[in-house]
Amino acid sequence: MATVTRMLTDERTYRRVLFLLSAIPLGPAWFVTLVTVWSLCLGFIITPVVIPLLIGLALMTRALAAIEAPLARALLDADITTPPVLPPRTGGLWARTRALLGASFWRAQGYLMIRAVVGFFVGVAVLALIVSGLALIVAPAWVPFVHEGVHLGFWSPHTFLQSLALVPAGLLLLPIVLIGSSLLATLFAPVAGALLGGGVEPAVEPRESGEGRPREASRALATHATVDAILILLLVLIWAVTSRGYFWPFWVALPLGVALALHAWFVYLGKHPSVVRRFMGSRALAASAGAGGAAAVFFIAIWAVTGHGYFWPVWPIMAIAVALAVQTAAMMLTSRDQTELTERIETLEHTRAGAVDAQESELKRIERDLHDGAQARLVALGMSLGMAEHNLERDPERAGELLAEARVGAEQALRELRDLARGIHPPVLADRGLAAAVETLADSTPMRVSVSVDIGERPPSAVESAAYFVAAEALANAVKHARAEHVDIRVARVVGTLELDVTDDGVGGANPNGGGLSGLRRRVEALDGSLGVISPPGGPTTVHAELPCG
C-alpha cells in the first residue's frame, strides 16, 4: 500500500502518463510524414530529384528527433542530448550527405516509427482507460441524464443511486491505470536513450560557452517550420491536382502543427528562463503543461472539424488537467522535501568542514603541548642523566643532585603527559562514564560547582566525549573570564537527546564566537548536535548543548 501511495503522489508518474498520451497527436504526424516522404523518395529513386528528397528526409528526421529528445528527457528523465537539426559544416557536399544519412538517422527513424505505431496505440489505450476511470468516478453526475441508462453488458444503471455503485470501480480503475501506465512508460526511456542519444554528428564547431545555443535552437525551429511548410504545400498541390474534394491534407497539417507548437514551446522555454520559474522552476512541469495544452488543442480541433455535436474532448482534457494538477501537487511536496534535503546537505557539509578544522586544531594543540612541554622536559631529563653519568665517579655528590633533578623532571613530564592524555580523552570518562568524569572535573575546579547527571544508560563514546569537553571549556571560561563563584552543571537525556547546561553567576558578556566556544560548536555540530550561548552583560552565562544519542 505504501508503494502505491508513493507512486500516486510522485509527479514522475504523471509525467510518464503524459508522455504516453503525447503519442496520440505525435504518432500519426510522424507516421504520415515518414510514409509520405519515403514514398516520394522511392517514386523518384531513378531521378536526380531523389538527392534533395533524401537530404530533406534526413533534415526532417533530425527535426522530429529534436522534438522527441527533450520530450523524453523532460517527461521520462531519459539521459538524452538533444540531437542537432543542422548538418555539420565540415567536409564537402558528399561528406555532409553521408553524415546526414548515418547511423543516427536510422536510429531516429526507428524511434519515430515506434512512437508512431506502438506509442500511438498504447496512448489511445491509456487515454481510454483514464477517461473510463474518470467517467466512473463522476458517474452520478451524468448517468441519470442518459436516456435508458448506460449499457455495461451485464447491467444498465440509469438512476442516481445505481450510478453510485460505479464510483468505487472508478476509484479502483484509475490508480491501476496510472501506475500501470507509469511502469509501461519506463520501458520507453532506455529505447529513447539508445535511439536518440549518442552518435549524433555535431552541427557546429565545439564552443567553450553556450552563447550560440539560443541561435542554434532558433535555426532548428526555423528549419522544422520550413520542412513542415514544404510538406503541407506539396500535399495541398496533390489535393488540388487530384480531386479538390474533401480537404484531407488537414489531417496531416494538424498533427504537424501540434509537433511544431511543441518544438516552439521548448525553444521558448530555453530562451526565457523566467517562464520556467512560473512553473515552480521545473522544466519538467513546464514541458508537461505545453504537451497537455497541445494535446487539448488537438482534440478540440478534431471535434470542430468532424461536425461539432457532443463535446467529447471534455474527457481527455479532464484527464490532462487531472494529471497536471496531481503533478503540480506532487511537485510542491517534492520541492518542499527537496528544500529540506538541500538544507540538510548544506548543514552536513558545514559541520563536516567544521569537524575537519576542529580536528586539525586539536592535532596542532597536541603537537604544540608535546613540543613545548613533555618533549622539552624529556630532553632536559636526558641531559641531566648524561651529566650524572659523567660525574658518577669524579663527583658523586654532584651526580646525586643531577639524578634528583632528573627524577623531578621525570615526574613533571609524566604529569604533563597525563594532563595531555586527559585533554584528549580522560581515562575516568572511558572507565566510569560521563557522570564520574564531570564530578572529577568539578572537584578540580577552585569554585563551588553543583553537578546533576541523569542520563540512564551510557550514551555513545563520541557523545560522552563532546559533552565532557563542553563542560570543561565552560568551567574554564567561568574561572578565567566570568569571575564566577558558583557553577551549575546539569546533564539529562530527553527523548533521544543528551542535553547539557552549564550556568555560572559571573559577569556575563561572553563572546559566543570566541575561539574556545567556536571549537566546541564545531565538535558538537560534527555529531549533528547544536550548541548555544546565552550571556547578557551582568550575567548569568548559560552554555546549552544538545547531542543526539538515540
Secondary structure, DSSP 8 states (H G I E B T S, - for coil): -HHHHHHHT-HHHHHHHHHHHHHHHHHHHHHHHHHHHHHHHHHTTTSTTHHHHHHHHHHHHHHHHHHHHHHHHHHH--------SS--SSS-HHHHHHHHTSHHHHHHHHHHHHIIIIIHHHHHHHHHHHHHHHHHHTHHHHGGGSTT----SS----SHHHHHTHHHHHHHHHHHHHHHHHHHHTTHHHHHHHHHSS----SS---SSSTTHHHHHHHHHHHHHHHHHHHHHHHHHHHHHHT-SS-TTHHHHHHHHHHHHHHHHHHHHHH-HHHHHHTTT-HHHHHHHHHHHHHHHHHHHHHHHTT--S-TTHHHHHHHHHHHHHHHHHHHHHHHHHHHHHHHHHHHHHHHHHHHHHHHHHHHHHHHHIIIIIHHHHHHHHHHHHHHHHHTTT-HHHHHHHHHHHHHHHHHHHHHHHHHHHHHS-HHHHHH-HHHHHHHHHHTSSSEEEEEEE-SS---HHHHHHHHHHHHHHHHHIIIII--SEEEEEEEEETTEEEEEEEE-S-----TTSHHHHHHHHHHHTTT-EEEEE--TT--EEEEEEEE--
